[in-house]
Amino acid sequence: MKVISSTPMSEDSADKAMRVISEDLNHILENTQALWNELYKKSIFLTGGSGFFGSWILESFLFANRKLNLKAKALVLTRNPATLSEKMPHIMDDPSVEIHVGDVRDFDFPEGEFSHIIHLASASAIGKFLNEDPLLRFDTIVQGTRRVLDFAQKCRARKFLCTSTGYVYGKQVPGLTLIPEDYKGLPELDDPNAVLGFGKRTAELLCVSYSKKFGFDSKIARCFSFVGPYLQLNIHYAIGNFIRDTINGGPIVVKGDGTAVRSYMYVSDLMIWLWTILFKGKNREPYNVGSEKEITIKELAFKVAEIYKKLTGKTVEVIIREEPDPSKPADRYVPSTRKAKTELGLKQTVSLEDAIEKTLKFYLYRGG
């Protein structure tokens, strides 16, 4: 497996970065091995293959495919195969992977049958960061989901996984420590994440409706916040920004007052949860995916700085741009994962400290 870098690496650095990925892939397989026989000699169809989630879905699929001799195939929908090829040439070169070029909203249906569909494509995180037209973002989510569902019906898919988001719940109200799946909240219309929240809620409705009409299983994963190799460091993800800042020598800059409360799941756990939901999750029911172990953004910044010093011996400064307002409740975004734990036996296996350390190592070995 080749690890991609934006800067030249020594062979030793490349090997070390690869080791982080290999350890994670082994961990994913160890915790999902009993599930994969379902894909023996089957074909899967994947959207959003070049993103953070998609990169890891492909990595973990191909790893299991080789290790377990599944003889399975993956067809990946992408608008820009050159971008995927540049980012992950080792995946593009794998004979088990083929590329289907098209936009998720109107792609031509490929021939053949696909037993499992994993729909990750959405309004891109980069698009949000660059203030993309909200109507375009909404159309990409809703029209794209309907197009992929139409294809699921045509290709006789048995199982369909749709990645949704915790933003479907709207703001976490004061007093609600963890958001459960049956929480009835919705985004405020002027919320910056309203387009994503309402778009994904509509996508969930479409998944349930198509499942009832056409008989395939529809699984819904409401995803919260994550960290790990391949995470974009230069957009609006706080933990990615902090890792970027440390690698650049600091300071770590917290743009707000640092009181917002978040939780982070490591990418290997994310993959274990998504594959388990696809294979074993209840039909037409949502599952929260994320960590219940909360941390303030201020605490997170100092934790990244602490782990960076442990790894490198170097100290980076943390700057908090704003003073907290004690009259305002903290902004929370933390899920309840009780349903996934009790119904599917899932759990968080990688601590936040280990998640940060592994991610920092990967980017330090890669050279940023």
C-alpha positions in Angstrom: 0.0 0.0 0.0 1.4 3.4 -0.9 0.7 6.4 1.3 0.3 9.7 -0.5 2.2 12.8 0.4 2.1 16.4 -0.8 5.8 16.6 -0.1 8.6 14.1 -0.7 9.2 11.5 2.0 12.1 9.4 2.9 11.4 5.7 2.6 11.5 5.5 6.4 8.9 8.2 6.8 6.7 6.6 4.2 6.9 3.3 6.0 6.0 4.9 9.3 3.0 6.7 7.9 2.0 3.4 6.2 2.3 1.7 9.6 -0.3 3.9 11.1 -2.8 3.1 8.3 -1.9 -0.7 8.4 -2.5 -0.8 12.2 -5.9 0.8 11.8 -6.9 -1.5 8.9 -5.9 -4.5 11.0 -8.0 -3.1 13.9 -11.0 -2.6 11.7 -10.8 -6.2 10.3 -10.3 -7.7 13.8 -13.6 -6.1 14.9 -15.6 -6.8 11.7 -14.2 -10.1 10.4 -17.3 -12.2 11.1 -19.4 -9.8 8.9 -17.6 -9.8 5.6 -18.7 -13.2 4.2 -21.9 -11.4 3.1 -19.8 -9.7 0.3 -18.2 -12.9 -1.0 -18.2 -12.6 -4.8 -20.5 -9.6 -4.6 -20.2 -6.1 -6.0 -20.7 -2.8 -4.1 -21.4 0.6 -5.4 -19.9 3.6 -3.6 -20.5 7.3 -3.8 -18.2 9.9 -2.2 -15.2 7.8 -2.5 -12.6 10.6 -2.5 -13.7 12.1 0.8 -12.5 11.4 4.3 -15.2 8.7 4.9 -14.9 7.3 1.4 -11.1 7.0 1.5 -11.4 4.8 4.6 -14.4 2.8 3.3 -12.3 1.9 0.2 -9.1 1.2 2.2 -11.0 -1.1 4.7 -13.0 -2.8 1.9 -9.9 -3.6 -0.1 -8.0 -4.7 3.0 -10.7 -7.2 3.9 -11.1 -8.3 0.3 -7.4 -9.3 0.2 -7.1 -10.8 3.6 -10.3 -12.8 3.4 -10.2 -13.6 -0.3 -13.7 -12.3 -0.8 -13.3 -11.9 -4.5 -15.6 -8.8 -4.3 -15.6 -5.7 -6.5 -16.2 -2.1 -5.9 -17.5 0.5 -8.4 -16.8 4.1 -7.3 -18.8 7.1 -8.5 -16.7 10.2 -8.9 -16.9 13.5 -10.8 -13.2 13.8 -11.0 -11.2 10.6 -11.3 -7.9 12.5 -11.6 -8.4 13.9 -8.0 -9.0 10.4 -6.6 -6.1 9.0 -8.6 -3.7 11.7 -7.3 -4.9 11.2 -3.7 -5.0 7.4 -3.6 -3.2 5.8 -6.6 -2.8 2.5 -4.8 -6.6 2.2 -4.7 -7.0 3.2 -8.3 -4.5 0.6 -9.3 -6.3 -2.2 -7.5 -8.0 -4.6 -9.9 -11.0 -4.9 -7.5 -11.9 -1.2 -8.0 -13.4 0.4 -11.1 -14.4 4.1 -11.5 -17.7 5.3 -12.8 -17.5 9.0 -13.8 -20.5 11.2 -13.2 -22.3 13.6 -10.9 -24.3 12.1 -8.1 -27.4 14.0 -9.1 -27.6 12.7 -12.7 -25.0 10.0 -13.3 -25.7 7.3 -15.9 -26.6 4.0 -14.4 -23.8 1.4 -14.8 -24.7 -2.1 -15.9 -24.8 -5.1 -13.6 -26.1 -6.0 -10.1 -24.7 -4.5 -6.9 -25.7 -6.2 -3.7 -24.7 -3.3 -1.4 -24.7 0.5 -1.9 -22.8 2.9 0.3 -24.0 6.4 -0.3 -21.5 8.9 1.2 -21.7 11.7 -1.4 -23.1 14.9 -0.1 -22.7 18.6 -0.2 -18.9 18.7 0.2 -17.3 20.0 3.3 -15.0 22.1 1.1 -18.1 23.6 -0.6 -19.4 24.7 2.8 -16.0 26.2 3.7 -16.0 28.1 0.4 -19.6 29.4 1.0 -21.1 27.3 -1.9 -24.6 28.3 -2.9 -26.9 26.7 -0.2 -29.5 25.7 -2.8 -26.9 23.9 -4.8 -25.8 22.1 -1.6 -29.4 21.1 -0.8 -30.0 19.8 -4.4 -26.8 17.8 -4.2 -27.9 16.1 -1.0 -31.6 15.5 -2.0 -31.4 14.9 -5.8 -28.2 12.9 -5.3 -29.8 10.6 -2.8 -32.8 10.1 -4.9 -30.7 9.3 -8.0 -28.7 6.7 -6.0 -31.9 5.2 -4.6 -33.3 4.9 -8.1 -30.1 3.0 -9.1 -30.4 0.8 -6.0 -33.9 -0.3 -7.2 -32.6 -0.9 -10.8 -29.5 -2.9 -9.8 -31.4 -5.0 -7.3 -29.4 -3.9 -4.2 -30.1 -5.8 -1.0 -28.7 -3.2 1.4 -28.3 0.6 1.2 -26.3 2.6 3.7 -26.9 6.4 3.8 -24.5 8.5 5.9 -26.5 11.3 7.5 -25.5 13.8 10.2 -26.2 14.9 13.7 -27.2 18.3 12.3 -30.6 16.8 11.5 -31.4 17.4 15.2 -30.7 21.1 15.1 -29.2 22.9 18.2 -28.7 20.7 21.2 -30.9 22.4 23.8 -29.6 23.3 27.3 -30.0 20.4 29.7 -29.8 17.8 27.0 -26.4 16.1 27.7 -26.5 13.6 24.9 -28.8 13.6 21.7 -30.7 10.3 21.3 -32.1 9.2 17.9 -35.7 9.9 19.0 -35.0 13.6 19.8 -37.5 15.6 17.9 -35.5 18.8 17.4 -34.9 20.4 14.0 -32.5 23.0 12.7 -33.5 26.7 13.0 -34.1 28.1 9.5 -31.3 30.6 9.8 -28.9 28.1 11.3 -25.6 27.9 9.3 -26.1 24.1 9.2 -29.8 24.2 8.3 -29.2 23.2 4.6 -27.2 20.2 5.7 -29.6 19.3 8.5 -32.8 19.6 6.4 -31.2 18.1 3.3 -30.0 15.0 5.2 -33.4 14.7 7.0 -35.0 14.7 3.6 -32.5 12.1 2.3 -33.4 9.9 5.3 -37.1 10.2 4.4 -36.3 9.1 0.8 -34.3 6.1 2.1 -37.2 4.9 4.2 -39.7 5.5 1.4 -37.7 3.6 -1.2 -37.1 0.8 1.2 -40.8 0.4 1.9 -41.7 0.6 -1.8 -38.9 -1.6 -3.4 -38.1 -4.0 -0.5 -34.3 -3.4 0.0 -32.9 -2.7 3.5 -32.1 0.9 4.1 -29.6 1.7 6.9 -29.1 5.3 8.3 -25.9 6.4 10.1 -26.2 9.9 11.7 -22.5 10.9 12.0 -21.0 13.4 14.4 -17.3 14.4 14.7 -14.3 12.4 13.8 -10.5 12.5 13.5 -7.9 10.4 11.8 -5.5 10.2 8.8 -7.0 11.7 5.5 -9.0 14.2 7.5 -9.0 17.6 5.8 -6.9 20.0 7.9 -7.5 23.3 6.1 -11.3 23.7 6.3 -13.7 24.3 9.2 -12.9 21.2 11.4 -11.5 22.5 14.7 -9.5 19.4 15.4 -8.0 19.4 11.9 -7.1 23.1 12.2 -5.4 22.4 15.6 -3.4 19.5 14.1 -2.4 21.7 11.2 -1.4 24.5 13.5 0.9 22.3 15.5 2.6 20.8 12.5 3.2 24.4 11.2 4.9 25.2 14.5 1.9 27.0 16.1 0.3 28.9 17.5 -2.9 26.9 17.8 -5.7 29.5 17.3 -9.2 29.0 18.8 -11.3 31.4 16.8 -14.2 31.5 19.4 -14.2 31.4 23.2 -13.4 27.7 23.4 -16.5 26.8 25.4 -18.2 24.8 22.7 -18.5 21.1 23.6 -17.7 18.4 21.1 -16.8 14.7 21.0 -14.5 12.9 18.6 -14.4 9.3 17.3 -11.3 7.9 15.7 -11.6 6.8 12.1 -11.0 3.1 12.7 -14.0 3.0 15.1 -16.0 5.0 12.6 -15.3 2.3 10.0 -16.2 -0.5 12.4 -19.5 1.2 13.2 -20.4 2.0 9.5 -19.7 -1.6 8.3 -21.6 -3.1 11.2 -24.6 -0.8 10.6 -24.6 -1.7 6.9 -24.4 -5.5 7.6 -26.4 -5.8 10.9 -28.3 -2.5 11.5 -32.1 -2.6 11.7 -33.9 -1.7 8.5 -35.2 1.9 8.2 -33.8 3.0 11.6 -31.2 5.6 12.3 -28.1 5.1 14.4 -26.0 7.8 16.0 -22.3 7.3 15.2 -19.8 9.2 17.3 -18.3 9.5 20.8 -20.0 10.3 24.0 -16.8 11.5 25.7 -17.2 15.2 25.6 -14.5 17.9 25.5 -14.5 21.7 25.2 -12.8 23.2 22.2 -10.4 25.0 24.6 -9.5 21.7 26.3 -9.1 20.1 22.9 -6.6 22.7 21.7 -4.4 22.2 24.8 -4.7 18.4 24.5 -3.4 18.6 20.9 -0.5 20.8 22.0 0.3 18.4 24.9 0.4 15.4 22.7 2.4 17.2 20.1 5.0 18.1 22.8 5.1 14.5 23.9 5.8 13.3 20.3 8.3 16.0 19.3 9.5 17.8 22.5 8.3 21.1 21.0 6.0 23.5 22.7 3.3 25.3 20.8 1.2 28.3 22.1 -2.6 28.2 22.3 -4.4 31.4 21.6 -8.1 31.8 22.6 -9.5 34.7 20.5 -12.6 35.5 22.5 -13.7 35.8 26.1 -16.5 33.5 27.2 -20.0 35.0 27.9 -21.2 33.4 31.2 -24.8 34.3 30.3 -24.8 32.0 27.2 -25.1 28.3 27.5 -22.3 26.3 25.9 -22.9 25.1 22.3 -23.0 21.3 22.5 -22.8 18.6 19.8 -22.6 15.2 21.5 -24.6 12.1 20.6 -26.1 9.4 22.7 -24.8 6.1 21.2 -26.8 3.8 23.5 -28.8 2.4 20.6 -25.7 1.3 18.6 -24.2 -0.2 21.8 -27.2 -2.1 22.9 -28.5 -3.3 19.5 -25.3 -3.9 17.7 -22.7 -4.4 20.4 -20.7 -1.4 19.2 -18.3 0.6 21.4 -15.6 3.2 21.2 -12.2 1.4 21.3 -9.8 4.2 20.6 -9.4 7.0 23.2 -9.3 10.6 22.1 -5.7 10.8 23.3 -4.7 7.9 21.2 -6.7 9.2 18.2 -4.9 12.6 18.3 -1.5 10.9 18.7 -2.1 8.5 15.8 -3.4 11.3 13.6 -0.5 13.6 14.5 2.0 10.8 13.8 0.5 10.2 10.4 0.8 13.8 9.3 4.2 14.3 10.9 5.5 11.3 9.0 3.9 12.4 5.8 5.4 15.9 6.1 2.0 17.7 6.5 
